[in-house]
Amino acid sequence: MKVLAVGDLVGEIGVRKLKEVLPQLKKEKMIDFVIVNAENSAGGMGITTKIFQDLKKLNIDVITMGNHTWGKKDIFTFIDDKKIIRPANYSRGVVGRGYDIYECNGKKIAVMNLIGRTEMNVQSENPFLVAEDIIKQIQEKVDIIIVDFHAEASAEKIAMKHFLDGKVTVIFGTHTHVQTADEEITKNGTGYITDIGMTGPIDSVIGMDKKASIKRFVTSLPEKYKLAEGECKFNACIFEINDKTCRTESVERVYLR
């Protein structure tokens, strides 16, 4: 089985890039299951009903979120849709689900979304303990467990790799919008990469207009961020999973301009 995880969609321009690339990529790489992080898909913050419906038309299996989950109030009208999950370590009782179980090629696949606590400015529960509790609940019910860890600090993501090594099939990081070159298969068969990158404008500061971003750093004054325009890149990662062992056999980064 081949699982494609697509890096953070940045704005409507990133959604358009996904529409251009995904159908052919799925065909060429024989992709079975698709996960897309869309927490920045609407103007760089949140997701709208229109974008959600557009992504569903692309036959995406799971849409994951992050620190901007609630950026657009539209989400409250579709947060209970099985296609979308939000970080599992949000406060107890928050609407939506932090994980769900899907079926593909005769396998039951659990996809879990977590958010980091280092430099994230979001109040959340301990992602390590929450992940551990969920795995204990579902490990006998599923064949494959995939984790999208939406976190800022590389150290926190790498620590999660070691913490969940062998307990899950795949861990990929999102949020920084910069694709890392540390893809690996751990000794216990977990596919891992610290960050899969972004699908959004190339001539930018992680998707945002570079002039506004530079002004913030140079002057230390508040400046409203706005989305950059122009040519986009497409970042993703393909995890090939052994159908018998349900362990990851290969990890391939995708970087298309």
Secondary structure, 3 states (H helix, E strand, C coil): CEEEEECEECHHHHHHHHHHHHHHHHHHHCCCEEEEECCCCCCCCCCCHHHHHHHHHCCCCEEECCCCCCCCHHHHHCCCCCCECCCCCCCCCCCCCCEEEEEECCEEEEEEEEECCCCCCCCCCCHHHHHHHHHHHHCCCCCEEEEEEECCCHHHHHHHHHHHCCCCCEEEEECCCCCCCCCEECCCCCEEECCCCEEEECCCECCECHHHHHHHHHHCCCCCCCECCCCEEEEEEEEEECCCCCCEEEEEEEEEC
